[in-house]
């Protein structure tokens, strides 16, 4: 039997690195870590808190996509944090979390890590992680100066060797940590527990110092991590209208800019596919 995540170790790491006693739960099996967190907050659980799932049977991605996790294979987690809606640029949170996931993977030795706007992490041109942000009005009336509880959902592919990729959304464009350590010939593959611990510490750090993180690290996306910039992309809008153009990077509001038929257009919500040279696309 594969080794499960250890709650005590997760709490100890956060206590040491983030100087806080974080409420952490690990579920053997659950439909969605985000769903559980939303229901727990609605029921009055004190903020902040976090949960992991060894197995996720109906994980959620953006635009209704599924993120399924077989038992003890990948990492599915959510962190719930109180934010002040009017004082903090929450539209930058999703990309900020993607940046810290990329930095975590690099800390373990992986290279060619990039981010496909707005929230997918890629390694060597293949998706390895995703972020889903959801919000709820604050339910705990004892908390002050906060407007919204933000659920930061993260899924990271750790070991997909037992998966049938043809049955997965994204198929052959997916990758995982174990595969990349072999492909990139990186020694000392980290344990799932180690990756979970560092991810949790780094995500909590972003939440604790969100404005500071944005001020000091957000430019990294444009200078280092932008997977789409300069590439041919297909943009699918909320009304399913499809547009094609050349990605030009993001603006100061983390909106995607795309040159379409000679005109620069800006998007704050869209599904983006990068067109490969052979005509196939990377979702």
N, C-alpha and C positions, 0 to 999 in steps of 0.2 A: 504493500500500500504506500502511495506517495505521501510525503510528509506535508502536513497542513500548516497553515500560518499560526503563529503563536501570539495570542493577544498580549500576554504579559511582556514579551519582548518588544512588541510594537509600542506599548505604552511607555516602557522604560526608555526607548530611543527618543520618543517625542519629549518626554520629561527632561531628558538631558539636553537635547539639541534646541528645543523650542521653549523650554522652561515653563511647561504647563502640564497639568494633569488632564489629558484628553480622554474622553469617553470613547472607547473603541470596542466594536463588536465584530466577531468573525462568524459568519453563517456557513454551515456545511453545504446548504443548498437554498437558493432563493430565486424568485423570478427576476428581480431587478434591484440592485443596490440603491438606485435613485428612488424607485417606488417606495422601498422600505423607509428610506430617510424622510421622504415627503410625508408618509403616513405617521412616522414617529414624531416629527415636528408638529404635525397637526394635532397629535394626541397630547402634546405638551412637554416632550422631552427637552431637557435643558440644552441650550447651545453653548459651545459647538460640540459636535460629535462626529464620529466616522464609522463606517462599516465596510467590511470586505465580504466577498462571497467566494467560497472554494468552487462552487458550481453556480452558474447563472443561467437559468432556463429561458428567460425572456428579457435579456438585457436590451436597453434602449440606446439607439444612436440618433443622430439628427435626421429629421424628415421621415420618421417612422421606420428607419432601418433597424435591424436587429444586430445585437452583439452577443453571440452565444458563447458561453464558456463551459467546457467540460470540466469535470471534477479534477482539481489539483493540476490544471494545465496552464491556464493564463491568470492574469490578475484583473479582478473587477472590484472597484472600490468607489466610495463616495464620501465626501467630506461636506458637512453642513456648517456654514459659518454666517454669523450676522454681519451685514454690511449696512452702511449708511448710504442710502440710495442717492441723495442729493449732493453728497460730498465726495463720492468716489466714482471714478469712470468705469462702471461695471461693464460697459460695452468692450472694454479691453481685457476682461478677465479670461475669456475663453482662450484667446491667443497667448496670454501670459502663462496660463497653465500648460499649454502646448510647448512653450519655450522651456519651462522648467522640466517637463518630461524629456525633451531633447537633451537638456543639460545633464539630467540624471543618466541617460543612456551613454552619453559621452564620458561621464565620470567612471563608468564601468569599462570604458575602453573602445566603444563602438565609434566608427567614423561614418562620414557621408550621411549624417542625420539632418533632415530638413523638415519643414512644416508646410503642408498644403493648406492654404487659407480655407476656412478660418480656424480649424481645430484638429487636423489630422497630422500625425507624426509619421514620417517616412524614413526608411533606411535603405540606401541604394535604390531609390525609386519605387519602393514597395511599402505599403502601409503596415505599421507596427503598433500604432496606438491611436486612440481617439478620445475626444472630450465632449461631454454633454452638460451644459449648464441649465439648471432649472431654478425657479424662484417661487417663494411663497411669502405672503405677508407674515410679519412676526406675530407669533401666537403667545409668547411668554410676556405677559404685561409687566413683569418686574425688570425687564431689560429697558434701558434708556438710550436715547440718541441713535437708535437703529430703526431702519424701515423695512428691511427685507431679509429673509433667510435664504441664502444661496446654496443650492446643492451642486457641488462640483463632482460630476461623475467621470471616472477615468477607466478605460479599458486598455490593457497592454497585453500583447501577444508574447507569452513567455515560451511555451512549447506546444506547437501545433502538429507535432509528428503523428499524432493519432487521429487527426482530422482528415476528412475527405474534402479537400479544398474545392472540389467541383460543386459541393453542396453549400458552400459558404458564400455569402454576399461579398463580392470582391474577388473571390476565386484566386487565381494565380498571382494577383498583384499584392497578396498578403505575404508578410514574413513574420519572423519571431526572433526573440533574443537568442535562443539556443542555436537556431540556424545561422544567424549572423555571426555568432562567435566562432562557428566552424568556417564559414565563408571568409571572414576577415582574419582568420587565424589568430584570434585573441585568446590568450591563455587565461586560466582561472575563471571559468564560467561562474557567475554569482548565483547563489541559491535564490529561489523564489522569495524566501523570507527577507533576504538582503535587499532585493529590488523593492519589495513592498515597503520595507522600513525607510529606505532612502526616498522613495516617492512620497510617502506620507509626510516625512519631515520637510521635504522641499515644498510640497503643496501647502502645508500649514504655514511655512515661512512666507509664502506669497500672500496668504490670507492675512497674516499678522502684520505684514509690511507692504500692503498692496501698492499704495501710492509710491513708495520708495522704489519698489521693484519696477514699476512702470517707468519712473523717471530715469533709472540707471540701466535698465536692461532691454527696454522695448525696442530700441534702435537695432538690437541684435537681429531681430527678425529680418529687417531689410538688408542688413549688411552680411548676414551669415546663413540664415535659415530659409529664406523664401524659395520654395520649391517651384512656384508657378512663374515667377518673373521672367519675362523674355520668351515664354513658351506660348504656343498656340493652345487656347483653351476654349471649351464650350461651357457656356453659362446657362443654367436652367433656373428660371425665376420661380417665385411662389405660384404663379398662375400657369406654370409649365411651358411658358414661352422660352424658346431656346435661341441663344445668340452665340456667335463665334468671334474671336478676336485674339489679340496678343496681350497677355498680362503685363502690366506696367509697374506692379508692386502695390503697396498700400499707402493711404494718406495718413494724416495725423490722427484721424478718428478710427484707424484700423479698418477702413473700408477698402475693398478691392477696386483698383482702377484698371480698366481694360480698353485698349484701342480697338474700336469697332468701326470698320469702314471709314477710317480717317478721323473719327471723333472719339475723344476720351470720355468714357462713361464710368460712373461710380456705382458700386453695389455694396449694400450693407447686409444683404441676406440672399444667398443663392447657393445652388449646388454647382460645384466646379469640377470639370474633368479636364485633365491635361492630355492633349492629343499627341500620341507617339508618332514617330516617323513612318511607321507601317500602317498608320490610319486607325489603330486601336487606341483606346483611351484608358487613362488611369483615373479611376473614380475616387 
